[in-house]
């Protein structure tokens, strides 16, 4: 059997969980809808800076001014809620497809949405940045907490082990997920990186997951594996992997995972197959379906 080590970023959950750039719009909508705004100017913290960024960008002047009065603690609470999925009664393509992977593969899930754990049964699922419990943050009590924080601030809510969009602490790689990843990494013949860019920030021209990057750079230096980087913009991560490995065994796929997984699932379903090994003979059909989906979504 050919086992794979998967490194999942926000792009793996796209279409289910909002990307960081989409969070600002949802926070603005909740804040404007609340209707009461503090009078004092706020000092943004790292989470505020990553999610809201410059208040003047992509907002009208009135909203931009209001965002200068938004408590960072309220931003934390809304982000925690948005990064957890509502209950989903059925398997979604983005994660259902992983059920066909050779078992047990490893899923190093950088998201806090818990979707990999929810859907990838039979595999090793590691959550280095923790997990947000949907039942907690989608409760009426949590919505009441958000309203209180929008009005009064106070300390931001914390869920043990959960890291929001912000620079990683230097101690992050001491967590159990990294120790397990170090052991499991050697079993995979392939490394597949889906929708992950080590927390690269366009605004600050840096990336937040420096500790995780250094962790995987050391693993890649000592391995002889094939690495596949799949995202709408894979060049940055592919370059980092090639620099670490000093090999040409890094390949890029400039694709959207939500559309690709839907296309693959559709083709396998129509052909009556459930085996990844049959996919090479269906490549043309998968790409045709993928292009159709992208056109429908205006991508």
C-alpha positions in Angstrom: 0.0 0.0 0.0 1.1 3.5 -0.7 0.6 5.8 2.3 0.6 9.6 2.1 1.4 12.4 4.5 -1.1 15.2 4.0 -0.5 18.7 5.2 -3.8 20.5 5.2 -4.3 24.3 5.2 -7.4 26.6 4.9 -7.7 25.7 1.2 -8.7 22.2 2.2 -11.8 23.5 3.9 -12.6 26.3 1.4 -16.3 26.4 0.6 -17.1 25.2 4.1 -15.1 27.5 6.4 -14.4 31.1 5.4 -10.8 32.1 4.4 -9.1 34.7 6.5 -9.9 37.4 4.0 -13.6 36.5 4.2 -13.6 36.7 8.0 -13.3 40.5 7.9 -16.6 40.8 5.9 -18.5 38.7 8.4 -17.0 40.5 11.4 -18.0 43.9 9.8 -21.5 42.6 9.2 -21.9 41.4 12.8 -20.4 44.6 14.2 -22.6 47.0 12.0 -25.6 44.9 12.8 -25.0 45.2 16.6 -25.5 48.9 16.4 -23.6 50.0 19.5 -20.0 51.2 19.2 -17.4 52.0 21.9 -16.1 55.6 21.9 -12.5 54.9 22.7 -9.9 54.0 20.0 -8.6 50.4 20.3 -5.1 49.0 20.1 -5.2 46.0 17.7 -3.6 42.8 18.8 -2.0 40.2 16.4 -5.3 38.4 15.6 -7.0 41.7 14.8 -4.1 42.7 12.6 -4.2 39.4 10.7 -8.0 39.2 10.2 -9.0 42.9 10.0 -5.7 44.3 8.7 -5.9 48.0 7.8 -9.5 49.1 8.6 -9.4 51.4 5.6 -9.0 48.5 3.1 -12.1 47.2 1.4 -14.4 49.2 3.6 -16.3 52.5 3.3 -15.0 55.4 5.3 -17.7 55.1 8.0 -17.0 51.4 8.5 -13.2 52.0 8.5 -13.7 54.5 11.3 -15.9 52.2 13.3 -13.3 49.4 13.0 -10.9 51.6 14.9 -13.2 51.3 17.9 -13.7 47.5 17.6 -12.5 45.4 20.6 -9.9 42.8 19.7 -11.6 40.4 22.2 -14.8 40.6 20.1 -12.8 39.8 17.0 -11.4 36.7 18.7 -14.9 35.5 19.7 -16.4 36.0 16.2 -13.4 34.3 14.5 -13.6 31.3 16.8 -17.3 31.0 15.8 -16.6 31.4 12.1 -13.8 28.8 12.1 -16.0 26.1 13.4 -18.5 24.4 11.0 -22.2 24.1 11.5 -23.2 20.5 11.8 -23.1 18.7 8.5 -25.3 15.6 8.0 -23.3 14.1 5.2 -19.7 13.8 4.0 -18.5 16.7 1.9 -16.3 16.3 -1.2 -13.3 18.1 0.3 -12.9 15.5 3.0 -15.0 12.5 1.8 -12.4 12.0 -1.0 -9.8 11.2 1.7 -11.7 8.2 2.7 -10.5 6.6 -0.5 -6.8 7.2 0.5 -4.7 4.2 1.5 -5.2 3.6 5.3 -3.7 4.7 7.5 -2.4 7.8 5.9 -1.6 10.9 8.1 -3.4 14.2 8.0 -1.6 17.0 9.7 -4.5 19.4 9.8 -3.5 23.1 10.4 -7.2 24.1 10.5 -9.1 24.3 13.8 -12.4 23.3 12.2 -12.1 19.6 13.1 -13.4 18.5 9.7 -10.5 16.1 9.1 -11.2 14.3 12.4 -14.9 14.3 11.6 -14.6 12.7 8.2 -11.3 11.0 7.9 -12.0 7.8 9.8 -9.3 5.1 9.6 -6.5 7.6 9.2 -4.1 9.3 11.7 -5.4 12.9 12.1 -3.2 15.4 13.9 -4.4 18.9 15.0 -1.4 21.0 15.9 -3.4 24.2 16.2 -6.2 22.6 18.2 -9.8 22.3 17.5 -12.9 24.5 18.1 -16.0 22.7 19.2 -19.0 23.7 17.1 -21.5 23.1 19.8 -19.8 25.6 22.0 -19.3 28.5 19.6 -22.6 28.1 17.8 -24.6 28.2 21.0 -26.8 31.0 22.2 -24.5 31.6 25.1 -21.6 32.2 22.8 -23.6 34.7 20.8 -24.4 36.5 24.0 -20.7 36.6 24.8 -20.0 38.2 21.4 -22.5 40.9 22.1 -21.0 41.6 25.5 -17.5 41.8 24.0 -18.7 44.1 21.2 -20.0 46.5 23.8 -17.6 46.2 26.7 -14.5 44.3 25.5 -12.9 42.5 28.4 -10.3 39.7 27.9 -10.7 37.6 24.7 -12.1 34.1 25.1 -9.6 31.3 25.0 -10.1 27.7 24.0 -7.2 25.5 25.3 -4.8 24.5 22.5 -6.5 26.6 19.8 -4.3 29.0 17.8 -6.1 31.7 15.8 -4.6 33.5 12.8 -1.4 35.0 14.4 2.3 34.2 14.7 3.0 30.8 16.2 4.5 30.7 19.6 8.1 29.4 19.7 6.9 26.4 21.8 4.3 25.2 19.3 6.4 22.2 18.1 6.6 20.8 21.6 3.0 19.7 21.2 2.1 16.1 20.9 0.9 16.5 17.3 4.5 17.4 16.2 6.0 14.4 18.0 3.5 12.1 16.3 4.1 13.7 12.9 7.9 13.1 13.3 7.2 9.4 13.7 4.6 9.1 11.0 6.3 11.1 8.4 8.7 8.3 7.4 5.8 5.9 6.5 4.5 8.1 3.7 5.9 7.7 0.2 4.3 11.0 -0.8 3.8 14.3 0.8 0.7 16.2 -0.4 0.3 19.9 0.7 -3.3 21.1 0.1 -4.2 24.8 0.4 -1.5 25.6 2.9 1.1 28.4 2.7 2.5 28.4 6.3 0.3 31.3 7.2 1.7 33.6 4.5 0.4 37.2 4.9 0.0 39.3 1.8 -0.4 42.4 4.0 2.8 42.0 6.0 4.9 40.1 3.4 5.8 37.4 5.9 4.3 34.1 7.2 3.0 33.3 10.6 3.7 29.5 10.9 7.5 29.9 11.1 7.9 27.2 13.7 5.9 24.7 11.6 7.9 25.6 8.5 11.2 25.0 10.3 9.8 21.7 11.6 8.9 20.4 8.1 12.0 21.8 6.5 14.1 19.6 8.8 11.9 16.6 7.9 12.2 17.3 4.2 15.9 17.7 4.3 16.3 14.1 5.4 13.7 12.5 3.2 13.5 11.0 -0.3 9.9 11.6 -1.1 7.7 13.0 -3.8 6.0 16.3 -2.8 2.9 17.6 -4.4 1.7 21.2 -3.6 -1.9 21.8 -4.6 -3.4 25.3 -4.3 -4.5 28.2 -6.5 -1.0 29.7 -6.0 1.5 26.8 -5.2 4.7 28.5 -6.2 5.7 29.9 -2.8 5.4 26.6 -0.9 6.9 24.6 -3.7 9.9 26.9 -3.7 10.3 26.4 0.1 10.1 22.6 -0.3 12.7 22.6 -3.1 15.0 24.7 -1.1 14.8 22.4 1.8 15.1 19.1 -0.2 17.6 20.3 -2.8 15.8 17.9 -5.2 13.5 18.2 -8.2 10.8 15.9 -6.7 8.4 18.8 -5.9 5.5 19.2 -8.2 2.9 22.0 -8.4 -0.8 21.8 -9.1 -2.4 25.2 -9.6 -6.0 24.1 -8.7 -8.8 24.8 -6.2 -9.3 21.8 -3.9 -13.0 22.3 -3.5 -13.6 22.2 -7.3 -11.1 19.4 -7.9 -12.5 17.2 -5.1 -16.0 17.7 -6.4 -14.8 16.9 -10.0 -13.0 13.7 -8.9 -16.0 12.6 -6.7 -18.4 13.2 -9.6 -16.3 11.2 -12.1 -15.7 8.3 -9.7 -19.4 8.2 -8.9 -20.5 8.3 -12.5 -18.1 5.5 -13.4 -19.0 3.4 -10.5 -15.5 3.3 -9.1 -14.1 4.1 -5.6 -10.4 3.6 -6.2 -7.7 6.3 -6.5 -5.7 3.9 -8.7 -8.3 4.2 -11.5 -7.9 8.0 -11.6 -5.1 8.3 -14.1 -7.3 6.8 -16.8 -10.0 9.4 -16.0 -7.7 12.5 -16.0 -9.3 14.1 -19.0 -12.8 13.7 -17.6 -11.8 15.0 -14.2 -10.2 18.1 -15.7 -13.2 18.7 -17.9 -15.5 18.6 -14.9 -13.1 20.8 -13.0 -13.2 23.5 -15.7 -17.0 23.3 -15.7 -17.2 23.9 -12.0 -14.7 26.8 -12.1 -16.7 28.4 -14.9 -20.0 28.0 -13.0 -18.4 29.6 -9.9 -16.8 32.4 -11.9 -13.2 31.4 -10.9 
